[in-house]
Amino acid sequence: MSAAPKVLISDALSPAAVQIFKDRGIDVDFRPELGKDKDKLAEIIGDYDGLAIRSATKVTPAILARAERLRVIGRAGIGVDNVDIPVATARGVIVMNTPFGNSITTAEHAIALMFALAREIPAADASTQAGKWEKNRFMGVEITGKTLGIIGCGNIGSIVAERGVGLRMKVIAYDPFLSPERALDLGVEKVELDELLPRADFITLHTPLTDKTRNVLSEANLAKTKAGVRIINCARGGLVDEAALRRALDGGHVAGAAFDVFVEEPANANPLFGHPNVVCTPHLGAATSEAQENVALQVAEQMSEYLLRGAIQNAVNFPSITAEEAPKLKPFIALAEKLGSFAGQLTETGITSIAITYEGTVAGLKTKALTASAIAGVLRPMLADVNVVSAPAVAKERGIVVEETIREAEGDYDALMTLSVTTERQTRAISGTVFAGGKPRILSIKDINVDAEFAPSMIYVTNEDRPGFIGRFASALGEAGVNIATFALGRDAPGGSAIALVEVDGPVPPQVLEAVKALPGVKQVKALSFT
């Protein structure tokens, strides 16, 4: 009889989570002090099959290198930025999170900070308890009738929206993935960012931190906001340029700010600290007994199911499939994710539907896992926390219609997958297959045949099919020191629309993209990244 799986809990989790492991027959060690002792953790991690953590434990490559037995890491909470996911994946370690366990708590904290900011409660409390009676000093503002601007209207943002509507606020939301139908259901008005900024009396952020959302409230965007705006951030540090916000506070353009998250945490010092119109809390968004209990119980159940039965739930680095299905599915999962990523990186407006067509042998595989991978690929460029398990639910909550079509092979390929993404402006389709050796390939984009492998760094160009374009394009890259590895071309007709898909050695500087964009006949230029 094989030994029972062994789990280490290296952060402060609810005792109920410990009991779940024990009730399921799993050997569990509760050592919350190890979360801040990386050397000791690395020393003993090799004895465990599972590691349950919160935010204090940093699962680094050095720790993973010592984790010979480790099969699963369970994060009680949403963010997994304290886990080196690529290294964990390379070592075959499943990384799970609990994406929905603390949504209500975080949303309520944002609403609480909004009230505290509107009525200057922290400063009034300190003044009163100091023996002062400064009734005329603290002149707040009403919430009712004000415009609440929500940046990011996903799971948490939608709860804030519903609370805002209940408070009789006018709620407007900027979220490229929010469908008009979902906005109508929530009772909010969907707007672009440039419209939200000058209209909102309060702005609250509820979006992940990605390359697209970093400093979404930059100095330039802060200047576009309504005079007297109040800003709340309970999402992620880095969404707001803190130094620029301090200048806007000092100048009086921004009336106040309430922050629960900061660029550097623990935040022992910060540009916002010390301003009389700023309220700060130490990352308390998920800090309620109910939320802590929910995520602890959820992660214990998920890890137990995986260690005892092989079931995978809420994994950020692997789909929900069995061990028997994995060998056949693996290359097509990679294809689905990359097709989705291709479309997602090119999408800048709201998505209304995603359609995937499976032809030939791929149609006989577990298409649910493939579709989840494709959806995750589409959404991940904007929503960093989305994974192959949560992606269908995230798409559904945002009103994105997902369709699957299965049919026999009709063309030259035994297996063909086509992904179509429809936005408020256009429909973009991309097809691909898996050749011998398991490598995914692109076969067509927008019905234009283009045969190319996915590569870490690529440039995608759409242009008018004119003589001399290739030479000018190659020269622009050469002059900038960008080396071309492969060059794939396609067109719909002589003199019509053409596509160039170029693999280059390393990331493409923005000025190079601008130089290519300036070439005659170029319609679109985009740097793409595939890992």
TIFIKE-473976 format. One record per residue (C-alpha): residue number from 1; x, y, z. Coordinates in steps of 0.5 Angstrom, whole numbers, plus 2048, in hexadecimal, padded with zeros to 3 digits. Example, Ala and Ser with C-alpha at 12.3 -4.5 7.8 and 13.67 -1.06 7.14 Angstrom:
@num->1&east->819&north->7F7&up->810 $
@num->2&east->81B&north->7FE&up->80E $
//
This chain:
@num->1&east->800&north->800&up->800 $
@num->2&east->803&north->807&up->7FE $
@num->3&east->804&north->80C&up->803 $
@num->4&east->7FF&north->812&up->804 $
@num->5&east->801&north->818&up->801 $
@num->6&east->804&north->81D&up->805 $
@num->7&east->802&north->825&up->805 $
@num->8&east->806&north->82B&up->808 $
@num->9&east->802&north->831&up->80A $
@num->10&east->807&north->836&up->80B $
@num->11&east->803&north->83C&up->80C $
@num->12&east->7FD&north->83E&up->811 $
@num->13&east->7F7&north->83A&up->80E $
@num->14&east->7F1&north->839&up->812 $
@num->15&east->7F1&north->832&up->816 $
@num->16&east->7EB&north->830&up->812 $
@num->17&east->7F0&north->82F&up->80C $
@num->18&east->7F4&north->82B&up->811 $
@num->19&east->7EE&north->826&up->813 $
@num->20&east->7EC&north->825&up->80C $
@num->21&east->7F3&north->822&up->80A $
@num->22&east->7F3&north->81E&up->810 $
@num->23&east->7EC&north->81C&up->80E $
@num->24&east->7EE&north->81A&up->807 $
@num->25&east->7F3&north->816&up->80A $
@num->26&east->7F9&north->81A&up->808 $
@num->27&east->7FF&north->81B&up->80C $
@num->28&east->7FF&north->823&up->80E $
@num->29&east->804&north->827&up->811 $
@num->30&east->802&north->82E&up->814 $
@num->31&east->808&north->832&up->814 $
@num->32&east->806&north->83A&up->812 $
@num->33&east->80D&north->83D&up->815 $
@num->34&east->810&north->83A&up->80F $
@num->35&east->80D&north->83F&up->80A $
@num->36&east->812&north->844&up->80C $
@num->37&east->818&north->83F&up->80D $
@num->38&east->81A&north->83D&up->805 $
@num->39&east->820&north->83A&up->807 $
@num->40&east->81D&north->835&up->80C $
@num->41&east->817&north->834&up->807 $
@num->42&east->81C&north->832&up->802 $
@num->43&east->81F&north->82D&up->807 $
@num->44&east->819&north->829&up->808 $
@num->45&east->815&north->82A&up->802 $
@num->46&east->817&north->824&up->7FF $
@num->47&east->813&north->820&up->804 $
@num->48&east->80C&north->822&up->801 $
@num->49&east->808&north->820&up->7FC $
@num->50&east->804&north->827&up->7FD $
@num->51&east->805&north->82E&up->7FF $
@num->52&east->7FF&north->832&up->801 $
@num->53&east->801&north->83A&up->802 $
@num->54&east->7FE&north->841&up->802 $
@num->55&east->802&north->847&up->800 $
@num->56&east->808&north->847&up->805 $
@num->57&east->80B&north->840&up->802 $
@num->58&east->80F&north->842&up->7FC $
@num->59&east->810&north->83C&up->7F8 $
@num->60&east->816&north->83D&up->7F4 $
@num->61&east->81A&north->839&up->7EF $
@num->62&east->81F&north->838&up->7F5 $
@num->63&east->81A&north->835&up->7F9 $
@num->64&east->817&north->831&up->7F3 $
@num->65&east->81D&north->82E&up->7F1 $
@num->66&east->81D&north->82A&up->7F8 $
@num->67&east->816&north->828&up->7F7 $
@num->68&east->817&north->821&up->7F5 $
@num->69&east->811&north->81E&up->7F7 $
@num->70&east->80C&north->824&up->7F6 $
@num->71&east->806&north->823&up->7F2 $
@num->72&east->802&north->829&up->7F3 $
@num->73&east->802&north->830&up->7F6 $
@num->74&east->7FB&north->833&up->7F9 $
@num->75&east->7FB&north->83B&up->7FA $
@num->76&east->7F5&north->83D&up->7FE $
@num->77&east->7F3&north->843&up->7FB $
@num->78&east->7F3&north->846&up->7F3 $
@num->79&east->7FA&north->848&up->7F2 $
@num->80&east->800&north->843&up->7F1 $
@num->81&east->805&north->848&up->7EF $
@num->82&east->809&north->846&up->7F5 $
@num->83&east->80A&north->83F&up->7F1 $
@num->84&east->80F&north->83E&up->7EC $
@num->85&east->80A&north->83B&up->7E7 $
@num->86&east->80E&north->83A&up->7E1 $
@num->87&east->813&north->836&up->7E5 $
@num->88&east->80D&north->832&up->7E9 $
@num->89&east->80A&north->830&up->7E2 $
@num->90&east->811&north->82E&up->7E0 $
@num->91&east->812&north->829&up->7E6 $
@num->92&east->80B&north->827&up->7E5 $
@num->93&east->808&north->82A&up->7EB $
@num->94&east->801&north->82C&up->7EB $
@num->95&east->7FF&north->833&up->7ED $
@num->96&east->7F8&north->834&up->7F0 $
@num->97&east->7F5&north->83A&up->7F2 $
@num->98&east->7EE&north->83C&up->7F5 $
@num->99&east->7EB&north->841&up->7F0 $
@num->100&east->7E5&north->843&up->7F3 $
@num->101&east->7E5&north->842&up->7FB $
@num->102&east->7E6&north->849&up->7FD $
@num->103&east->7E3&north->84D&up->7F8 $
@num->104&east->7DD&north->850&up->7FC $
@num->105&east->7E2&north->852&up->802 $
@num->106&east->7E7&north->856&up->7FD $
@num->107&east->7E1&north->859&up->7FA $
@num->108&east->7DE&north->85B&up->801 $
@num->109&east->7E5&north->85E&up->803 $
@num->110&east->7E5&north->862&up->7FC $
@num->111&east->7DE&north->865&up->7FE $
@num->112&east->7E0&north->866&up->805 $
@num->113&east->7E6&north->86A&up->803 $
@num->114&east->7E2&north->86E&up->7FE $
@num->115&east->7DD&north->870&up->804 $
@num->116&east->7E3&north->871&up->809 $
@num->117&east->7E6&north->876&up->803 $
@num->118&east->7E0&north->879&up->802 $
@num->119&east->7DE&north->87B&up->80A $
@num->120&east->7E6&north->87C&up->80C $
@num->121&east->7E4&north->877&up->811 $
@num->122&east->7EC&north->875&up->813 $
@num->123&east->7EE&north->87C&up->814 $
@num->124&east->7E7&north->87E&up->818 $
@num->125&east->7E8&north->878&up->81C $
@num->126&east->7EF&north->87A&up->81E $
@num->127&east->7ED&north->881&up->81F $
@num->128&east->7E8&north->87F&up->824 $
@num->129&east->7EC&north->87A&up->828 $
@num->130&east->7F1&north->87F&up->829 $
@num->131&east->7EC&north->883&up->82D $
@num->132&east->7EA&north->888&up->827 $
@num->133&east->7E3&north->88A&up->825 $
@num->134&east->7E5&north->88C&up->81D $
@num->135&east->7DE&north->88B&up->81B $
@num->136&east->7DE&north->891&up->815 $
@num->137&east->7E5&north->88E&up->813 $
@num->138&east->7E3&north->887&up->810 $
@num->139&east->7DE&north->889&up->80B $
@num->140&east->7DD&north->883&up->807 $
@num->141&east->7D9&north->882&up->800 $
@num->142&east->7D3&north->87D&up->7FF $
@num->143&east->7D3&north->877&up->7FB $
@num->144&east->7CC&north->877&up->7F9 $
@num->145&east->7CB&north->87A&up->7F2 $
@num->146&east->7D3&north->87A&up->7F0 $
@num->147&east->7D6&north->876&up->7EA $
@num->148&east->7DA&north->870&up->7EC $
@num->149&east->7DF&north->86E&up->7E7 $
@num->150&east->7E1&north->867&up->7E7 $
@num->151&east->7E8&north->865&up->7E3 $
@num->152&east->7E7&north->85D&up->7E3 $
@num->153&east->7E0&north->85A&up->7E3 $
@num->154&east->7E2&north->853&up->7E4 $
@num->155&east->7E0&north->84F&up->7EA $
@num->156&east->7E2&north->854&up->7F0 $
@num->157&east->7E0&north->85A&up->7EC $
@num->158&east->7D9&north->857&up->7EA $
@num->159&east->7D8&north->857&up->7F1 $
@num->160&east->7DA&north->85E&up->7F3 $
@num->161&east->7D6&north->860&up->7ED $
@num->162&east->7D0&north->85D&up->7F0 $
@num->163&east->7D1&north->860&up->7F7 $
@num->164&east->7D2&north->867&up->7F3 $
@num->165&east->7CB&north->866&up->7F0 $
@num->166&east->7C8&north->864&up->7F6 $
@num->167&east->7CB&north->86B&up->7F9 $
@num->168&east->7C7&north->86F&up->7F4 $
@num->169&east->7CE&north->870&up->7F0 $
@num->170&east->7CF&north->871&up->7E9 $
@num->171&east->7D3&north->86B&up->7E7 $
@num->172&east->7D8&north->86B&up->7E1 $
@num->173&east->7DD&north->866&up->7DF $
@num->174&east->7E3&north->865&up->7DB $
@num->175&east->7E5&north->85E&up->7D9 $
@num->176&east->7E6&north->85C&up->7D2 $
@num->177&east->7E3&north->855&up->7D4 $
@num->178&east->7DD&north->857&up->7D7 $
@num->179&east->7D7&north->856&up->7D2 $
@num->180&east->7D1&north->85B&up->7D1 $
@num->181&east->7CD&north->855&up->7D3 $
@num->182&east->7D0&north->854&up->7D9 $
@num->183&east->7D1&north->85C&up->7DB $
@num->184&east->7C9&north->85C&up->7DA $
@num->185&east->7C8&north->857&up->7DF $
@num->186&east->7CD&north->85A&up->7E4 $
@num->187&east->7C9&north->861&up->7E3 $
@num->188&east->7D0&north->864&up->7E1 $
@num->189&east->7D2&north->868&up->7DB $
@num->190&east->7D8&north->865&up->7D7 $
@num->191&east->7DC&north->86B&up->7D5 $
@num->192&east->7E3&north->86C&up->7D2 $
@num->193&east->7E9&north->86E&up->7D7 $
@num->194&east->7E9&north->875&up->7D4 $
@num->195&east->7E2&north->876&up->7D5 $
@num->196&east->7E2&north->873&up->7DC $
@num->197&east->7E8&north->878&up->7DF $
@num->198&east->7E5&north->87E&up->7DE $
@num->199&east->7DE&north->87C&up->7E0 $
@num->200&east->7DF&north->878&up->7E6 $
@num->201&east->7DF&north->87B&up->7ED $
@num->202&east->7E2&north->875&up->7F0 $
@num->203&east->7E6&north->870&up->7ED $
@num->204&east->7E7&north->869&up->7EF $
@num->205&east->7EC&north->864&up->7EC $
@num->206&east->7EB&north->85C&up->7EC $
@num->207&east->7EF&north->85A&up->7E6 $
@num->208&east->7F5&north->855&up->7E6 $
@num->209&east->7FC&north->858&up->7E6 $
@num->210&east->7FF&north->857&up->7DE $
@num->211&east->803&north->85A&up->7D9 $
@num->212&east->7FC&north->85D&up->7D7 $
@num->213&east->7FA&north->860&up->7DD $
@num->214&east->800&north->862&up->7E1 $
@num->215&east->800&north->869&up->7E2 $
@num->216&east->7F9&north->86A&up->7DF $
@num->217&east->7F8&north->870&up->7E3 $
@num->218&east->7FE&north->873&up->7E1 $
@num->219&east->800&north->87A&up->7E2 $
@num->220&east->7FD&north->87C&up->7DB $
@num->221&east->7F6&north->878&up->7DD $
@num->222&east->7F6&north->87B&up->7E4 $
@num->223&east->7F6&north->882&up->7E0 $
@num->224&east->7F0&north->880&up->7DC $
@num->225&east->7EC&north->87E&up->7E3 $
@num->226&east->7E7&north->883&up->7E5 $
@num->227&east->7E9&north->888&up->7EA $
@num->228&east->7E7&north->886&up->7F1 $
@num->229&east->7E7&north->87E&up->7EF $
@num->230&east->7E9&north->879&up->7F5 $
@num->231&east->7ED&north->873&up->7F3 $
@num->232&east->7EC&north->86C&up->7F6 $
@num->233&east->7F1&north->866&up->7F5 $
@num->234&east->7F0&north->85F&up->7F8 $
@num->235&east->7F2&north->85B&up->7F2 $
@num->236&east->7FA&north->85B&up->7F1 $
@num->237&east->7FF&north->860&up->7F2 $
@num->238&east->802&north->863&up->7EC $
@num->239&east->7FB&north->865&up->7E9 $
@num->240&east->7FC&north->86C&up->7EB $
@num->241&east->803&north->870&up->7EA $
@num->242&east->803&north->872&up->7F2 $
@num->243&east->808&north->878&up->7F1 $
@num->244&east->804&north->87B&up->7EC $
@num->245&east->7FE&north->87A&up->7F0 $
@num->246&east->801&north->87D&up->7F6 $
@num->247&east->803&north->883&up->7F1 $
@num->248&east->7FB&north->883&up->7EF $
@num->249&east->7F9&north->883&up->7F7 $
@num->250&east->7FE&north->889&up->7F8 $
@num->251&east->7FC&north->88D&up->7F3 $
@num->252&east->7F4&north->88C&up->7F5 $
@num->253&east->7F2&north->889&up->7EE $
@num->254&east->7F1&north->882&up->7F2 $
@num->255&east->7ED&north->883&up->7F8 $
@num->256&east->7EF&north->87D&up->7FC $
@num->257&east->7F1&north->875&up->7FB $
@num->258&east->7F0&north->86F&up->7FF $
@num->259&east->7F5&north->869&up->7FD $
@num->260&east->7F5&north->862&up->800 $
@num->261&east->7FB&north->860&up->7FB $
@num->262&east->802&north->863&up->7F9 $
@num->263&east->807&north->862&up->7F4 $
@num->264&east->80C&north->860&up->7FA $
@num->265&east->809&north->85C&up->800 $
@num->266&east->80A&north->85C&up->805 $
@num->267&east->809&north->863&up->804 $
@num->268&east->80E&north->866&up->80A $
@num->269&east->80E&north->86D&up->806 $
@num->270&east->80A&north->86F&up->800 $
@num->271&east->809&north->876&up->7FC $
@num->272&east->802&north->876&up->7FE $
@num->273&east->803&north->875&up->806 $
@num->274&east->802&north->87B&up->80A $
@num->275&east->7FD&north->87F&up->805 $
@num->276&east->7F7&north->881&up->809 $
@num->277&east->7F2&north->87F&up->804 $
@num->278&east->7F5&north->878&up->803 $
@num->279&east->7F3&north->872&up->807 $
@num->280&east->7F7&north->86C&up->807 $
@num->281&east->7F6&north->864&up->809 $
@num->282&east->7FB&north->85F&up->809 $
@num->283&east->7F8&north->85A&up->804 $
@num->284&east->7F2&north->858&up->808 $
@num->285&east->7EE&north->857&up->801 $
@num->286&east->7ED&north->850&up->803 $
@num->287&east->7EE&north->850&up->80B $
@num->288&east->7E7&north->84E&up->80E $
@num->289&east->7E6&north->848&up->811 $
@num->290&east->7E1&north->845&up->80C $
@num->291&east->7E6&north->846&up->806 $
@num->292&east->7EC&north->843&up->80A $
@num->293&east->7E7&north->83D&up->80C $
@num->294&east->7E5&north->83C&up->805 $
@num->295&east->7EB&north->83C&up->801 $
@num->296&east->7EF&north->838&up->806 $
@num->297&east->7E9&north->833&up->806 $
@num->298&east->7E9&north->833&up->7FE $
@num->299&east->7F1&north->832&up->7FD $
@num->300&east->7F1&north->82C&up->802 $
@num->301&east->7EB&north->829&up->7FE $
@num->302&east->7EE&north->82A&up->7F7 $
@num->303&east->7F5&north->828&up->7F9 $
@num->304&east->7F2&north->822&up->7FD $
@num->305&east->7EE&north->820&up->7F6 $
@num->306&east->7F4&north->820&up->7F2 $
@num->307&east->7F9&north->81C&up->7F7 $
@num->308&east->7F4&north->817&up->7F8 $
@num->309&east->7F0&north->817&up->7F1 $
@num->310&east->7F4&north->81A&up->7EC $
@num->311&east->7EE&north->820&up->7EB $
@num->312&east->7F1&north->827&up->7E9 $
@num->313&east->7ED&north->82D&up->7EB $
@num->314&east->7EF&north->834&up->7EA $
@num->315&east->7F6&north->833&up->7E8 $
@num->316&east->7F9&north->838&up->7E5 $
@num->317&east->7FE&north->834&up->7E1 $
@num->318&east->7FA&north->82E&up->7DF $
@num->319&east->7F3&north->82C&up->7DC $
@num->320&east->7EE&north->828&up->7DF $
@num->321&east->7F0&north->821&up->7DC $
@num->322&east->7F2&north->81A&up->7DE $
@num->323&east->7F9&north->817&up->7DE $
@num->324&east->7F6&north->812&up->7D8 $
@num->325&east->7F4&north->818&up->7D4 $
@num->326&east->7FA&north->81C&up->7D5 $
@num->327&east->7FF&north->819&up->7D0 $
@num->328&east->7FA&north->81A&up->7CA $
@num->329&east->7F7&north->821&up->7CC $
@num->330&east->7FE&north->824&up->7CE $
@num->331&east->800&north->827&up->7C7 $
@num->332&east->7F9&north->829&up->7C5 $
@num->333&east->7F8&north->82D&up->7CC $
@num->334&east->7FF&north->831&up->7CA $
@num->335&east->7FC&north->832&up->7C3 $
@num->336&east->7F5&north->834&up->7C6 $
@num->337&east->7F8&north->839&up->7CB $
@num->338&east->7FD&north->83C&up->7C6 $
@num->339&east->7F7&north->83D&up->7C1 $
@num->340&east->7F3&north->841&up->7C7 $
@num->341&east->7F9&north->845&up->7C9 $
@num->342&east->7FB&north->847&up->7C2 $
@num->343&east->7F3&north->84A&up->7C2 $
@num->344&east->7F4&north->84C&up->7C9 $
@num->345&east->7FA&north->850&up->7C7 $
@num->346&east->7F7&north->854&up->7C1 $
@num->347&east->7F0&north->855&up->7C5 $
@num->348&east->7EF&north->85C&up->7C8 $
@num->349&east->7E7&north->85D&up->7C8 $
@num->350&east->7E2&north->859&up->7CB $
@num->351&east->7E1&north->852&up->7C9 $
@num->352&east->7DA&north->84F&up->7C8 $
@num->353&east->7DB&north->848&up->7C6 $
@num->354&east->7E1&north->843&up->7C5 $
@num->355&east->7E0&north->83D&up->7C0 $
@num->356&east->7E4&north->837&up->7BF $
@num->357&east->7E3&north->832&up->7BA $
@num->358&east->7E7&north->82B&up->7BA $
@num->359&east->7E8&north->827&up->7B4 $
@num->360&east->7EA&north->820&up->7B3 $
@num->361&east->7EE&north->81C&up->7B9 $
@num->362&east->7EE&north->822&up->7BE $
@num->363&east->7E6&north->822&up->7BE $
@num->364&east->7E7&north->81B&up->7C1 $
@num->365&east->7EB&north->81D&up->7C7 $
@num->366&east->7E8&north->821&up->7CD $
@num->367&east->7E7&north->827&up->7CA $
@num->368&east->7E4&north->82A&up->7D1 $
@num->369&east->7EB&north->82B&up->7D3 $
@num->370&east->7EE&north->82D&up->7CC $
@num->371&east->7E8&north->833&up->7CC $
@num->372&east->7EA&north->835&up->7D3 $
@num->373&east->7F1&north->836&up->7D1 $
@num->374&east->7EF&north->83A&up->7CB $
@num->375&east->7EB&north->83E&up->7D0 $
@num->376&east->7F0&north->83F&up->7D5 $
@num->377&east->7F5&north->841&up->7CF $
@num->378&east->7F0&north->846&up->7CD $
@num->379&east->7EF&north->849&up->7D3 $
@num->380&east->7F6&north->849&up->7D7 $
@num->381&east->7F9&north->84F&up->7D3 $
@num->382&east->7F4&north->853&up->7D7 $
@num->383&east->7F2&north->84F&up->7DD $
@num->384&east->7F9&north->84C&up->7E0 $
@num->385&east->7F5&north->848&up->7E5 $
@num->386&east->7F1&north->844&up->7E0 $
@num->387&east->7F3&north->83C&up->7DF $
@num->388&east->7F0&north->837&up->7DB $
@num->389&east->7EB&north->835&up->7E1 $
@num->390&east->7E8&north->83B&up->7E2 $
@num->391&east->7E8&north->83E&up->7DB $
@num->392&east->7E2&north->83B&up->7D9 $
@num->393&east->7DE&north->83E&up->7DF $
@num->394&east->7E2&north->845&up->7DE $
@num->395&east->7E0&north->845&up->7D7 $
@num->396&east->7D8&north->844&up->7D9 $
@num->397&east->7D8&north->849&up->7DF $
@num->398&east->7DB&north->84E&up->7DA $
@num->399&east->7D5&north->84C&up->7D5 $
@num->400&east->7DA&north->849&up->7D0 $
@num->401&east->7D6&north->844&up->7CC $
@num->402&east->7DB&north->83E&up->7CA $
@num->403&east->7D9&north->839&up->7C5 $
@num->404&east->7DC&north->832&up->7C3 $
@num->405&east->7DB&north->82F&up->7BC $
@num->406&east->7DE&north->828&up->7BB $
@num->407&east->7DE&north->825&up->7B4 $
@num->408&east->7E2&north->820&up->7AF $
@num->409&east->7E8&north->822&up->7AC $
@num->410&east->7E6&north->826&up->7A5 $
@num->411&east->7ED&north->828&up->7A3 $
@num->412&east->7F4&north->826&up->7A3 $
@num->413&east->7F6&north->825&up->7AA $
@num->414&east->7F4&north->81F&up->7AE $
@num->415&east->7F3&north->824&up->7B4 $
@num->416&east->7F1&north->82B&up->7B4 $
@num->417&east->7EF&north->830&up->7B9 $
@num->418&east->7EC&north->837&up->7B7 $
@num->419&east->7EB&north->83D&up->7BC $
@num->420&east->7E6&north->842&up->7BB $
@num->421&east->7E6&north->848&up->7C0 $
@num->422&east->7E0&north->84D&up->7BE $
@num->423&east->7E1&north->854&up->7C1 $
@num->424&east->7DC&north->85A&up->7C1 $
@num->425&east->7E0&north->85C&up->7BB $
@num->426&east->7E2&north->856&up->7B7 $
@num->427&east->7E3&north->84F&up->7B7 $
@num->428&east->7EA&north->84C&up->7B6 $
@num->429&east->7EB&north->844&up->7B5 $
@num->430&east->7F2&north->840&up->7B5 $
@num->431&east->7F3&north->839&up->7B4 $
@num->432&east->7F8&north->834&up->7B6 $
@num->433&east->7FA&north->82D&up->7B6 $
@num->434&east->800&north->829&up->7BA $
@num->435&east->805&north->826&up->7B5 $
@num->436&east->809&north->820&up->7B6 $
@num->437&east->80E&north->821&up->7BD $
@num->438&east->808&north->824&up->7C0 $
@num->439&east->809&north->82B&up->7BE $
@num->440&east->803&north->830&up->7BD $
@num->441&east->803&north->834&up->7B7 $
@num->442&east->7FF&north->83A&up->7B4 $
@num->443&east->7FC&north->838&up->7AD $
@num->444&east->7F7&north->83E&up->7AC $
@num->445&east->7F6&north->845&up->7AF $
@num->446&east->7EF&north->848&up->7AC $
@num->447&east->7EF&north->843&up->7A7 $
@num->448&east->7F6&north->845&up->7A4 $
@num->449&east->7FA&north->83F&up->7A4 $
@num->450&east->800&north->840&up->7A8 $
@num->451&east->805&north->83A&up->7AA $
@num->452&east->809&north->83C&up->7B0 $
@num->453&east->80B&north->839&up->7B7 $
@num->454&east->809&north->83D&up->7BE $
@num->455&east->810&north->840&up->7C0 $
@num->456&east->811&north->844&up->7C7 $
@num->457&east->812&north->84A&up->7C3 $
@num->458&east->80E&north->84C&up->7BD $
@num->459&east->80C&north->852&up->7B9 $
@num->460&east->805&north->852&up->7B5 $
@num->461&east->804&north->857&up->7B0 $
@num->462&east->7FE&north->858&up->7AB $
@num->463&east->7FF&north->85C&up->7A5 $
@num->464&east->7FD&north->85D&up->79E $
@num->465&east->800&north->858&up->799 $
@num->466&east->805&north->85D&up->796 $
@num->467&east->80C&north->85C&up->792 $
@num->468&east->812&north->85E&up->797 $
@num->469&east->80E&north->85D&up->79D $
@num->470&east->812&north->857&up->7A0 $
@num->471&east->819&north->85B&up->79E $
@num->472&east->817&north->861&up->7A2 $
@num->473&east->814&north->85D&up->7A8 $
@num->474&east->81A&north->859&up->7A8 $
@num->475&east->81F&north->85F&up->7A8 $
@num->476&east->81B&north->862&up->7AD $
@num->477&east->81C&north->85C&up->7B2 $
@num->478&east->823&north->85C&up->7B0 $
@num->479&east->825&north->863&up->7B1 $
@num->480&east->822&north->862&up->7B8 $
@num->481&east->827&north->85C&up->7B9 $
@num->482&east->821&north->857&up->7BA $
@num->483&east->823&north->851&up->7B7 $
@num->484&east->81E&north->84D&up->7B3 $
@num->485&east->81D&north->845&up->7B4 $
@num->486&east->818&north->843&up->7B0 $
@num->487&east->813&north->847&up->7AB $
@num->488&east->80C&north->844&up->7A9 $
@num->489&east->808&north->848&up->7A4 $
@num->490&east->801&north->847&up->7A1 $
@num->491&east->7FC&north->84B&up->79D $
@num->492&east->7F4&north->84B&up->79B $
@num->493&east->7F6&north->84D&up->794 $
@num->494&east->7FB&north->851&up->78F $
@num->495&east->7FB&north->858&up->792 $
@num->496&east->7F6&north->856&up->797 $
@num->497&east->7F7&north->855&up->79F $
@num->498&east->7FD&north->852&up->7A1 $
@num->499&east->800&north->84F&up->7A8 $
@num->500&east->807&north->84F&up->7AA $
@num->501&east->809&north->84B&up->7B0 $
@num->502&east->810&north->84B&up->7B2 $
@num->503&east->814&north->848&up->7B8 $
@num->504&east->819&north->84C&up->7BB $
@num->505&east->81F&north->84B&up->7C0 $
@num->506&east->81C&north->84E&up->7C6 $
@num->507&east->817&north->854&up->7C8 $
@num->508&east->815&north->859&up->7C3 $
@num->509&east->816&north->860&up->7C5 $
@num->510&east->810&north->865&up->7C5 $
@num->511&east->814&north->86A&up->7C0 $
@num->512&east->815&north->864&up->7BB $
@num->513&east->80E&north->863&up->7BB $
@num->514&east->80D&north->86A&up->7BA $
@num->515&east->812&north->86A&up->7B4 $
@num->516&east->80E&north->864&up->7B1 $
@num->517&east->807&north->867&up->7B2 $
@num->518&east->80A&north->86D&up->7AE $
@num->519&east->80C&north->869&up->7A8 $
@num->520&east->807&north->86A&up->7A2 $
@num->521&east->801&north->865&up->7A1 $
@num->522&east->802&north->863&up->7A8 $
@num->523&east->7FB&north->862&up->7AC $
@num->524&east->7FD&north->85F&up->7B3 $
@num->525&east->803&north->85D&up->7B6 $
@num->526&east->803&north->859&up->7BD $
@num->527&east->809&north->856&up->7C1 $
@num->528&east->807&north->84F&up->7C3 $
@num->529&east->80A&north->84A&up->7C9 $
@num->530&east->809&north->843&up->7C9 $
@num->531&east->80C&north->83F&up->7CF $
//
